[in-house]
Amino acid sequence: MKKQIGLWSLLCFSVTFVSCTSWKVEYLDEMTGKATQEEIRQKLGLPTEVRTLTAGETVWLYRYKEFGGFGYHWCKGYELRFDNQKVLRQWNSIFC
């Protein structure tokens, strides 16, 4: 009986952990080195902020505010770096 409870707990934890992975994270992982700025814009919408770097690279920032109980909120987002050919080369999760 104890063994069954342990297995169920592990299964529930695994399902919860996997389901917490954002579809955006999966998409960005899959599209790094492949997607153009236009493809990213179609999937994620317009970025919150755009920066142009001296080497012709571009950085896009996406910020998402989350609201919790008692009026608490936090901001999470993504920083995407595109090369001078407008292809996604790198991305990072950010807290803002």
All heavy atoms as an XYZ file, in Angstrom:
803
protein
N       0.822     -1.198      0.000
C       0.000      0.000      0.000
C       0.862      1.257      0.000
O       0.594      2.187     -0.733
C      -0.937     -0.038      1.219
C      -1.853      1.142      1.311
S      -3.082      1.044      0.002
C      -4.121      2.357      0.432
N       1.917      1.272      0.860
C       2.805      2.432      0.910
C       3.482      2.668     -0.425
O       3.653      3.795     -0.857
C       3.866      2.235      1.992
C       3.656      3.032      3.218
C       4.838      2.873      4.140
C       4.639      3.751      5.340
N       5.696      3.632      6.294
N       3.857      1.583     -1.069
C       4.538      1.687     -2.354
C       3.611      2.316     -3.399
O       4.029      3.131     -4.200
C       5.014      0.313     -2.803
C       5.995      0.363     -3.921
C       6.562     -1.018     -4.168
C       7.737     -0.921     -5.114
N       8.394     -2.171     -5.314
N       2.327      1.942     -3.374
C       1.363      2.506     -4.315
C       1.177      4.001     -4.088
O       1.095      4.769     -5.034
C       0.018      1.794     -4.194
C       0.019      0.423     -4.810
C      -1.334     -0.237     -4.683
O      -2.080      0.030     -3.743
N      -1.649     -1.101     -5.628
N       1.118      4.423     -2.837
C       0.967      5.848     -2.529
C       2.185      6.617     -3.027
O       2.058      7.685     -3.619
C       0.748      6.064     -1.018
C      -0.613      5.503     -0.621
C       0.833      7.551     -0.660
C      -0.879      5.483      0.862
N       3.374      6.061     -2.838
C       4.594      6.704     -3.314
C       4.611      6.853     -4.826
O       4.998      7.880     -5.364
N       4.159      5.812     -5.524
C       4.110      5.874     -6.981
C       3.093      6.901     -7.465
O       3.349      7.648     -8.406
C       3.792      4.488     -7.557
C       4.912      3.452     -7.452
C       4.421      2.085     -7.922
C       6.119      3.891     -8.253
N       1.931      6.937     -6.813
C       0.922      7.930     -7.175
C       1.420      9.348     -6.918
O       1.206     10.245     -7.713
C      -0.392      7.683     -6.418
C      -1.239      6.655     -7.097
C      -1.492      5.394     -6.674
C      -1.921      6.795     -8.344
N      -2.282      4.731     -7.570
C      -2.564      5.577     -8.613
C      -2.049      7.823     -9.260
C      -3.315      5.359     -9.764
C      -2.800      7.605    -10.402
C      -3.432      6.398    -10.637
N       2.109      9.532     -5.813
C       2.660     10.859     -5.502
C       3.666     11.278     -6.562
O       3.663     12.417     -7.026
C       3.332     10.855     -4.129
O       2.384     10.608     -3.126
N       4.527     10.358     -6.955
C       5.521     10.644     -7.981
C       4.853     10.957     -9.305
O       5.231     11.904    -10.000
C       6.482      9.464     -8.134
C       7.579      9.616     -9.178
C       8.474     10.812     -8.835
C       8.392      8.343     -9.275
N       3.840     10.204     -9.661
C       3.112     10.440    -10.905
C       2.444     11.815    -10.893
O       2.546     12.572    -11.855
C       2.070      9.345    -11.134
C       1.207      9.512    -12.382
C       2.059      9.441    -13.638
C       0.119      8.462    -12.407
N       1.764     12.152     -9.805
C       1.093     13.458     -9.696
C       2.100     14.601     -9.773
O       1.874     15.608    -10.441
C       0.288     13.546     -8.406
S      -1.165     12.484     -8.417
N       3.232     14.446     -9.094
C       4.269     15.472     -9.136
C       4.778     15.646    -10.560
O       4.944     16.760    -11.044
C       5.429     15.126     -8.200
C       6.590     16.055     -8.329
C       6.554     17.307     -7.747
C       7.714     15.681     -9.046
C       7.617     18.177     -7.881
C       8.785     16.540     -9.187
C       8.733     17.799     -8.592
N       5.018     14.529    -11.261
C       5.536     14.578    -12.628
C       4.567     15.282    -13.560
O       4.959     16.124    -14.364
C       5.820     13.168    -13.147
O       6.796     12.550    -12.359
N       3.298     14.948    -13.459
C       2.283     15.581    -14.297
C       2.206     17.074    -14.004
O       2.156     17.897    -14.919
C       0.910     14.905    -14.110
C      -0.195     15.718    -14.765
C       0.950     13.493    -14.655
N       2.233     17.440    -12.744
C       2.181     18.857    -12.368
C       3.410     19.587    -12.882
O       3.305     20.674    -13.439
C       2.085     19.009    -10.831
O       0.921     18.317    -10.394
C       2.010     20.463    -10.423
N       4.590     19.006    -12.717
C       5.825     19.650    -13.143
C       5.830     19.860    -14.645
O       6.140     20.932    -15.138
C       7.029     18.810    -12.715
C       8.341     19.418    -13.096
C       8.837     20.497    -12.389
C       9.066     18.920    -14.159
C      10.044     21.071    -12.741
C      10.270     19.483    -14.519
C      10.759     20.566    -13.807
N       5.473     18.846    -15.398
C       5.472     18.950    -16.856
C       4.434     19.949    -17.323
O       4.681     20.745    -18.223
C       5.233     17.561    -17.494
C       4.994     17.683    -18.980
C       6.418     16.651    -17.214
N       3.274     19.964    -16.703
C       2.220     20.874    -17.139
C       2.546     22.329    -16.818
O       1.966     23.225    -17.393
C       0.877     20.481    -16.528
O       0.903     20.656    -15.128
N       3.495     22.566    -15.916
C       3.881     23.927    -15.585
C       4.816     24.535    -16.630
O       5.058     25.727    -16.610
C       4.560     23.975    -14.212
S       3.401     23.718    -12.862
N       5.368     23.718    -17.500
C       6.247     24.235    -18.537
C       5.397     25.020    -19.524
O       4.460     24.503    -20.109
C       6.975     23.081    -19.262
O       7.712     22.344    -18.305
C       7.902     23.614    -20.326
N       5.742     26.261    -19.699
C       4.985     27.149    -20.569
C       5.098     26.716    -22.027
O       6.170     26.313    -22.482
C       5.522     28.568    -20.398
O       5.021     29.420    -21.398
N       4.024     26.858    -22.760
C       4.073     26.571    -24.194
C       5.040     27.523    -24.880
O       5.658     27.175    -25.878
C       2.678     26.641    -24.825
C       2.066     28.008    -24.837
C       1.223     28.536    -23.903
C       2.249     29.028    -25.819
N       0.874     29.821    -24.248
C       1.489     30.148    -25.417
C       2.987     29.108    -27.004
C       1.451     31.332    -26.156
C       2.950     30.289    -27.739
C       2.187     31.381    -27.313
N       5.207     28.722    -24.315
C       6.148     29.683    -24.901
C       7.580     29.179    -24.785
O       8.376     29.320    -25.716
C       6.004     31.048    -24.218
C       4.678     31.714    -24.512
C       4.507     32.972    -23.699
C       3.132     33.529    -23.937
N       2.475     33.967    -22.745
N       7.917     28.583    -23.638
C       9.262     28.031    -23.436
C       9.509     26.903    -24.434
O      10.567     26.854    -25.086
C       9.430     27.540    -21.981
C      10.692     26.710    -21.829
C       9.430     28.710    -21.022
N       8.559     26.018    -24.581
C       8.704     24.919    -25.534
C       8.857     25.447    -26.955
O       9.692     24.968    -27.724
C       7.512     23.975    -25.432
C       7.478     23.194    -24.137
C       6.247     22.315    -24.003
O       5.463     22.197    -24.982
O       6.064     21.742    -22.922
N       8.050     26.433    -27.300
C       8.111     27.024    -28.639
C       9.468     27.672    -28.886
O      10.103     27.437    -29.925
C       6.985     28.045    -28.810
C       7.061     28.798    -30.113
C       6.717     28.177    -31.313
C       7.488     30.116    -30.149
C       6.790     28.859    -32.518
C       7.568     30.803    -31.355
C       7.222     30.172    -32.529
O       7.303     30.841    -33.718
N       9.938     28.490    -27.940
C      11.222     29.174    -28.115
C      12.378     28.185    -28.187
O      13.305     28.359    -28.998
C      11.435     30.200    -27.004
C      10.488     31.401    -27.036
C      10.630     32.232    -25.767
C      10.717     32.245    -28.278
N      12.346     27.145    -27.369
C      13.379     26.108    -27.439
C      13.410     25.473    -28.828
O      14.474     25.283    -29.417
C      13.138     25.018    -26.396
C      13.662     25.382    -25.020
O      14.483     26.321    -24.902
O      13.257     24.710    -24.049
N      12.238     25.139    -29.328
C      12.134     24.465    -30.616
C      12.551     25.370    -31.780
O      13.141     24.910    -32.756
C      10.702     23.989    -30.836
C      10.501     23.240    -32.131
C       9.056     22.790    -32.321
O       8.362     22.543    -31.322
O       8.641     22.697    -33.484
N      12.269     26.655    -31.671
C      12.479     27.567    -32.793
C      13.825     28.294    -32.785
O      14.143     28.996    -33.741
C      11.332     28.583    -32.836
C       9.959     27.941    -33.013
S       9.851     26.713    -34.359
C       9.985     27.751    -35.781
N      14.620     28.132    -31.729
C      15.935     28.777    -31.692
C      16.791     28.266    -32.847
O      16.919     27.066    -33.049
C      16.640     28.513    -30.343
O      15.831     29.056    -29.304
C      18.011     29.156    -30.295
N      17.336     29.202    -33.605
C      18.142     28.865    -34.778
C      17.330     28.656    -36.036
O      17.885     28.430    -37.105
N      15.994     28.755    -35.932
C      15.121     28.481    -37.080
C      14.180     29.641    -37.405
O      14.022     30.004    -38.562
C      14.261     27.245    -36.811
C      15.024     25.987    -36.542
C      14.051     24.882    -36.180
C      14.762     23.661    -35.646
N      13.829     22.661    -35.143
N      13.496     30.156    -36.385
C      12.403     31.103    -36.608
C      12.908     32.511    -36.921
O      13.906     32.963    -36.372
C      11.489     31.157    -35.389
N      12.194     33.179    -37.781
C      12.479     34.583    -38.088
C      11.677     35.481    -37.149
O      10.765     35.024    -36.452
C      12.084     34.911    -39.530
O      10.663     34.753    -39.668
C      12.809     34.021    -40.531
N      12.018     36.759    -37.179
C      11.262     37.714    -36.362
C       9.779     37.686    -36.719
O       8.933     37.746    -35.830
C      11.818     39.126    -36.562
C      13.159     39.336    -35.927
C      13.702     40.724    -36.175
O      13.235     41.466    -37.036
N      14.728     41.088    -35.424
N       9.464     37.571    -37.981
C       8.057     37.554    -38.398
C       7.318     36.340    -37.837
O       6.189     36.450    -37.372
C       7.943     37.590    -39.924
C       6.514     37.674    -40.432
C       5.733     38.866    -39.889
O       6.320     39.948    -39.674
O       4.515     38.721    -39.658
N       7.962     35.188    -37.836
C       7.337     33.982    -37.285
C       7.111     34.116    -35.780
O       6.057     33.733    -35.270
C       8.203     32.760    -37.582
C       8.237     32.409    -39.058
C       9.285     31.378    -39.404
O      10.410     31.441    -38.863
O       8.974     30.495    -40.231
N       8.093     34.680    -35.092
C       7.952     34.898    -33.647
C       6.837     35.900    -33.380
O       6.006     35.704    -32.490
C       9.284     35.386    -33.025
C      10.381     34.332    -33.194
C       9.094     35.791    -31.572
C      10.202     33.074    -32.381
N       6.788     36.966    -34.154
C       5.745     37.990    -33.974
C       4.359     37.385    -34.186
O       3.422     37.697    -33.453
C       5.972     39.149    -34.935
C       4.990     40.298    -34.724
C       5.184     41.466    -35.674
N       6.474     42.106    -35.470
C       7.446     42.161    -36.394
N       7.285     41.622    -37.590
N       8.571     42.775    -36.133
N       4.220     36.505    -35.161
C       2.929     35.860    -35.414
C       2.498     34.990    -34.239
O       1.314     34.919    -33.927
C       2.987     35.021    -36.692
C       3.014     35.835    -37.941
C       3.165     34.979    -39.195
O       3.155     33.750    -39.140
N       3.325     35.633    -40.336
N       3.453     34.347    -33.584
C       3.127     33.432    -32.487
C       2.971     34.151    -31.148
O       2.050     33.873    -30.387
C       4.226     32.363    -32.379
C       3.904     31.238    -31.461
C       2.884     30.313    -32.059
C       2.727     29.075    -31.210
N       1.802     28.129    -31.773
N       3.878     35.104    -30.836
C       3.876     35.762    -29.522
C       3.298     37.171    -29.531
O       3.106     37.761    -28.480
C       5.309     35.822    -28.967
C       6.033     34.497    -28.757
C       7.424     34.741    -28.178
C       5.243     33.582    -27.854
N       3.060     37.731    -30.705
C       2.566     39.100    -30.786
C       3.715     40.100    -30.803
O       4.889     39.735    -30.887
N       3.365     41.358    -30.710
C       4.383     42.409    -30.708
C       5.169     42.394    -29.408
O       4.589     42.215    -28.340
C       3.729     43.777    -30.893
C       3.077     44.032    -32.248
C       2.319     45.355    -32.230
C       4.125     44.027    -33.346
N       6.477     42.594    -29.480
C       7.267     42.639    -28.249
C       6.967     43.906    -27.454
O       6.516     44.912    -28.002
C       8.704     42.629    -28.753
C       8.642     43.134    -30.145
C       7.289     42.763    -30.675
N       7.243     43.848    -26.168
C       7.064     44.999    -25.290
C       8.104     46.074    -25.587
O       7.817     47.264    -25.513
C       7.200     44.552    -23.813
O       6.337     43.453    -23.596
C       6.869     45.673    -22.861
N       9.309     45.630    -25.920
C      10.413     46.550    -26.183
C      11.337     45.934    -27.225
O      11.517     44.725    -27.260
C      11.184     46.781    -24.878
C      12.300     47.766    -24.954
C      13.008     47.939    -23.609
O      12.377     47.693    -22.552
O      14.188     48.303    -23.638
N      11.927     46.798    -28.079
C      12.872     46.354    -29.094
C      14.145     47.176    -28.956
O      14.089     48.400    -28.829
C      12.293     46.533    -30.519
C      13.327     46.175    -31.576
C      11.030     45.702    -30.698
N      15.286     46.484    -28.978
C      16.588     47.166    -28.943
C      17.400     46.704    -30.149
O      17.443     45.517    -30.456
C      17.360     46.799    -27.679
C      16.703     47.223    -26.415
C      17.568     46.812    -25.236
N      16.798     46.894    -24.004
C      17.022     46.159    -22.944
N      18.000     45.278    -22.940
N      16.276     46.295    -21.866
N      18.084     47.647    -30.787
C      18.976     47.312    -31.887
C      20.405     47.446    -31.390
O      20.777     48.475    -30.826
C      18.733     48.241    -33.090
O      17.362     48.136    -33.475
C      19.612     47.847    -34.263
N      21.210     46.408    -31.605
C      22.601     46.404    -31.180
C      23.499     46.848    -32.335
O      23.079     46.854    -33.490
C      22.991     45.008    -30.684
C      22.090     44.421    -29.583
C      22.545     43.024    -29.218
C      22.075     45.327    -28.361
N      24.720     47.208    -32.021
C      25.618     47.774    -33.029
C      25.982     46.805    -34.151
O      26.224     47.218    -35.268
C      26.918     48.276    -32.370
O      27.506     47.192    -31.660
C      26.651     49.435    -31.438
N      26.013     45.527    -33.886
C      26.380     44.535    -34.905
C      25.202     44.155    -35.805
O      25.291     43.204    -36.574
C      26.954     43.293    -34.233
N      24.095     44.873    -35.705
C      22.920     44.563    -36.510
C      21.992     43.561    -35.858
O      20.960     43.205    -36.421
N      22.364     43.079    -34.683
C      21.493     42.170    -33.947
C      20.351     42.963    -33.312
O      20.460     44.163    -33.104
C      22.271     41.439    -32.865
C      23.353     40.530    -33.396
C      24.147     39.892    -32.287
O      24.393     40.559    -31.266
O      24.518     38.726    -32.432
N      19.292     42.253    -33.000
C      18.126     42.865    -32.375
C      17.733     42.060    -31.145
O      17.797     40.833    -31.157
C      16.935     42.888    -33.355
O      17.354     43.488    -34.577
C      15.774     43.685    -32.805
N      17.331     42.760    -30.099
C      16.839     42.124    -28.880
C      15.383     42.534    -28.702
O      15.055     43.718    -28.748
C      17.678     42.535    -27.644
C      17.071     41.965    -26.369
C      19.122     42.089    -27.810
N      14.535     41.530    -28.514
C      13.129     41.768    -28.231
C      12.848     41.349    -26.801
O      13.294     40.296    -26.357
C      12.235     40.954    -29.150
C      12.149     41.437    -30.559
C      12.900     42.401    -31.158
C      11.264     40.937    -31.556
N      12.542     42.539    -32.460
C      11.535     41.650    -32.742
C      10.292     39.962    -31.565
C      10.845     41.419    -33.926
C       9.607     39.722    -32.737
C       9.867     40.448    -33.910
N      12.073     42.176    -26.096
C      11.642     41.840    -24.742
C      10.137     41.657    -24.722
O       9.389     42.472    -25.278
C      12.022     42.957    -23.771
C      13.517     43.204    -23.584
C      13.747     44.430    -22.716
C      14.179     41.996    -22.980
N       9.720     40.591    -24.094
C       8.304     40.329    -23.830
C       8.133     40.306    -22.322
O       8.845     39.582    -21.630
C       7.873     38.976    -24.401
C       7.738     38.960    -25.898
C       8.815     38.632    -26.711
C       6.523     39.276    -26.503
C       8.689     38.606    -28.095
C       6.389     39.257    -27.881
C       7.476     38.924    -28.670
O       7.340     38.904    -30.040
N       7.201     41.100    -21.815
C       6.929     41.125    -20.375
C       5.461     40.787    -20.145
O       4.585     41.315    -20.808
C       7.242     42.498    -19.802
C       8.704     42.834    -19.835
C       8.979     44.147    -19.100
N      10.384     44.450    -19.110
C      10.940     45.383    -19.863
N      10.202     46.110    -20.676
N      12.237     45.585    -19.809
N       5.233     39.922    -19.156
C       3.876     39.497    -18.813
C       3.668     39.695    -17.316
O       4.431     39.153    -16.519
C       3.664     38.019    -19.160
C       3.956     37.698    -20.607
C       5.183     37.161    -20.986
C       3.008     37.942    -21.594
C       5.455     36.868    -22.311
C       3.269     37.649    -22.920
C       4.504     37.108    -23.275
O       4.770     36.821    -24.589
N       2.654     40.458    -16.948
C       2.344     40.642    -15.535
C       1.340     39.590    -15.103
O       0.378     39.324    -15.790
C       1.771     42.038    -15.275
C       2.817     43.109    -15.385
C       2.277     44.440    -14.939
C       3.394     45.468    -15.016
N       2.955     46.784    -14.627
N       1.603     39.013    -13.956
C       0.720     38.018    -13.356
C       0.173     38.600    -12.062
O       0.918     39.184    -11.286
C       1.495     36.732    -13.045
C       2.145     36.095    -14.252
C       1.159     35.323    -15.093
O       0.156     34.855    -14.538
O       1.399     35.196    -16.300
N      -1.106     38.446    -11.841
C      -1.720     38.970    -10.630
C      -2.159     37.816     -9.740
O      -2.784     36.876    -10.200
C      -2.910     39.863    -10.970
C      -2.507     41.112    -11.697
C      -2.485     41.154    -13.076
C      -2.111     42.235    -10.987
C      -2.092     42.297    -13.749
C      -1.715     43.380    -11.645
C      -1.708     43.407    -13.035
N      -1.787     37.912     -8.482
C      -2.157     36.884     -7.518
C      -3.118     37.447     -6.489
O      -3.671     38.522     -6.649
N      -3.272     36.716     -5.411
C      -4.162     37.150     -4.343
C      -3.643     38.381     -3.614
O      -2.464     38.712     -3.667
N      -4.527     39.089     -2.978
C      -4.209     40.269     -2.165
C      -3.555     41.380     -2.971
O      -2.774     42.163     -2.453
C      -3.322     39.898     -0.967
C      -3.885     38.800     -0.123
C      -3.344     37.539     -0.157
C      -5.006     39.028      0.674
C      -3.881     36.513      0.602
C      -5.545     38.011      1.439
C      -4.987     36.750      1.407
N      -3.817     41.448     -4.284
C      -3.280     42.511     -5.114
C      -1.824     42.344     -5.486
O      -1.235     43.205     -6.118
N      -1.212     41.229     -5.107
C       0.192     40.981     -5.422
C       0.348     40.684     -6.907
O      -0.465     39.991     -7.498
C       0.692     39.790     -4.593
C       2.103     39.376     -4.910
C       3.177     40.116     -4.427
C       2.358     38.277     -5.694
C       4.469     39.746     -4.724
C       3.649     37.896     -5.991
C       4.705     38.636     -5.504
O       5.990     38.276     -5.804
N       1.377     41.228     -7.516
C       1.664     40.886     -8.900
C       3.167     40.741     -9.107
O       3.960     41.243     -8.334
C       1.089     41.932     -9.866
C       1.848     43.212     -9.902
N       1.611     44.226     -9.015
C       2.855     43.630    -10.696
C       2.432     45.223     -9.273
N       3.203     44.896    -10.283
N       3.519     40.038    -10.142
C       4.912     39.873    -10.498
C       5.013     39.879    -12.008
O       4.035     39.727    -12.712
C       5.501     38.599     -9.894
C       4.744     37.345    -10.200
C       3.639     36.881     -9.549
C       5.014     36.413    -11.235
N       3.211     35.710    -10.108
C       4.041     35.395    -11.148
C       5.982     36.326    -12.218
C       4.009     34.321    -12.015
C       5.958     35.245    -13.078
C       4.980     34.260    -12.973
N       6.194     40.086    -12.487
C       6.410     40.208    -13.924
C       7.430     39.174    -14.368
O       8.494     39.052    -13.775
C       6.905     41.617    -14.231
S       7.238     41.914    -15.968
N       7.075     38.438    -15.372
C       7.977     37.463    -15.973
C       7.994     37.721    -17.464
O       7.016     38.205    -18.020
C       7.504     36.045    -15.691
C       8.430     35.021    -16.266
C       8.009     33.621    -15.931
C       9.005     32.720    -16.637
N       9.100     31.426    -16.163
N       9.083     37.402    -18.074
C       9.139     37.634    -19.509
C      10.253     36.868    -20.172
O      10.868     35.971    -19.573
N      10.497     37.251    -21.407
C      11.505     36.588    -22.218
C      12.300     37.646    -22.976
O      11.754     38.635    -23.457
C      10.851     35.620    -23.215
C       9.959     34.631    -22.535
C       8.582     34.827    -22.461
C      10.498     33.511    -21.911
C       7.767     33.931    -21.809
C       9.684     32.607    -21.249
C       8.323     32.837    -21.206
O       7.518     31.945    -20.543
N      13.600     37.406    -23.083
C      14.484     38.251    -23.869
C      14.959     37.410    -25.048
O      15.570     36.358    -24.850
C      15.663     38.698    -23.015
C      16.649     39.569    -23.767
C      17.829     39.940    -22.895
O      18.698     39.063    -22.688
O      17.863     41.086    -22.425
N      14.663     37.871    -26.252
C      14.999     37.131    -27.460
C      16.056     37.905    -28.239
O      15.925     39.108    -28.425
C      13.771     36.954    -28.357
C      12.723     35.935    -27.957
C      12.130     36.203    -26.590
C      11.643     35.868    -29.002
N      17.086     37.200    -28.689
C      18.152     37.833    -29.471
C      18.127     37.267    -30.889
O      18.190     36.059    -31.087
C      19.510     37.593    -28.843
C      20.652     38.304    -29.583
C      21.960     38.091    -28.891
N      21.941     38.749    -27.604
C      22.748     39.748    -27.267
N      23.642     40.185    -28.100
N      22.655     40.290    -26.069
N      18.055     38.187    -31.858
C      18.040     37.824    -33.275
C      19.340     38.283    -33.922
O      19.866     39.339    -33.586
C      16.872     38.509    -33.992
C      15.519     38.079    -33.487
C      14.912     38.761    -32.451
C      14.855     37.015    -34.063
C      13.657     38.388    -31.983
C      13.610     36.618    -33.604
C      13.014     37.311    -32.560
N      19.827     37.508    -34.892
C      21.032     37.909    -35.612
C      20.675     38.944    -36.680
O      19.515     39.333    -36.813
C      21.755     36.694    -36.189
C      20.948     35.943    -37.242
O      19.945     36.478    -37.768
O      21.329     34.799    -37.544
N      21.676     39.371    -37.448
C      21.411     40.400    -38.459
C      20.602     39.866    -39.643
O      20.167     40.635    -40.493
C      22.712     41.057    -38.927
C      23.699     40.062    -39.467
O      23.440     38.858    -39.533
N      24.866     40.541    -39.846
N      20.373     38.548    -39.695
C      19.489     37.948    -40.697
C      18.061     37.795    -40.162
O      17.219     37.183    -40.814
C      20.030     36.578    -41.125
C      21.432     36.627    -41.706
C      21.463     37.430    -42.989
O      20.618     37.242    -43.868
N      22.425     38.329    -43.106
N      17.825     38.312    -38.945
C      16.513     38.287    -38.282
C      16.067     36.885    -37.873
O      14.881     36.574    -37.834
C      15.452     38.979    -39.136
C      15.774     40.421    -39.417
C      14.681     41.088    -40.191
C      15.061     42.549    -40.414
N      13.997     43.301    -41.048
N      17.031     36.023    -37.544
C      16.747     34.660    -37.083
C      17.001     34.600    -35.577
O      18.000     35.133    -35.086
C      17.637     33.631    -37.818
C      17.444     32.232    -37.245
C      17.335     33.647    -39.311
N      16.090     33.959    -34.841
C      16.228     33.807    -33.395
C      17.462     32.971    -33.081
O      17.582     31.832    -33.519
C      14.986     33.142    -32.811
C      15.004     32.858    -31.305
C      15.070     34.155    -30.512
C      13.797     32.031    -30.906
N      18.398     33.527    -32.325
C      19.642     32.827    -31.987
C      19.725     32.431    -30.521
O      20.389     31.466    -30.176
C      20.856     33.677    -32.345
C      21.050     33.850    -33.803
C      21.354     32.519    -34.436
N      21.268     32.605    -35.892
C      21.149     31.557    -36.660
N      21.075     30.352    -36.150
N      21.072     31.705    -37.961
N      19.062     33.185    -29.649
C      19.154     32.913    -28.224
C      17.956     33.537    -27.518
O      17.426     34.542    -27.982
C      20.451     33.528    -27.683
C      20.699     33.307    -26.226
C      21.990     34.012    -25.784
O      22.618     34.747    -26.543
N      22.367     33.786    -24.557
N      17.573     32.940    -26.409
C      16.500     33.530    -25.601
C      16.750     33.176    -24.151
O      17.395     32.206    -23.824
C      15.116     33.081    -26.078
C      14.809     31.666    -25.745
C      15.109     30.557    -26.477
C      14.171     31.195    -24.564
N      14.694     29.427    -25.830
C      14.114     29.785    -24.650
C      13.634     31.814    -23.449
C      13.539     29.004    -23.659
C      13.070     31.028    -22.462
C      13.012     29.645    -22.571
N      16.216     34.011    -23.257
C      16.336     33.807    -21.810
C      15.040     34.200    -21.130
O      14.380     35.145    -21.557
C      17.452     34.681    -21.214
C      18.802     34.345    -21.774
O      19.243     33.215    -21.680
N      19.442     35.323    -22.393
N      14.703     33.508    -20.058
C      13.601     33.942    -19.194
C      14.113     35.075    -18.336
O      15.269     35.084    -17.917
C      13.152     32.798    -18.270
O      12.554     31.785    -19.007
N      13.260     36.049    -18.073
C      13.638     37.182    -17.243
C      12.543     37.444    -16.214
O      11.386     37.112    -16.415
C      13.905     38.458    -18.060
C      12.652     38.853    -18.879
C      15.116     38.310    -18.959
C      12.743     40.198    -19.554
N      12.930     38.036    -15.095
C      11.987     38.558    -14.125
C      12.166     40.062    -14.135
O      13.290     40.562    -14.046
C      12.245     37.985    -12.727
C      11.903     36.533    -12.642
C      12.869     35.557    -12.791
C      10.593     36.134    -12.445
C      12.554     34.217    -12.725
C      10.258     34.793    -12.382
C      11.234     33.830    -12.528
N      11.085     40.783    -14.257
C      11.205     42.232    -14.370
C      10.432     42.928    -13.271
O       9.753     42.330    -12.508
C      10.676     42.673    -15.723
S       9.233     41.781    -16.326
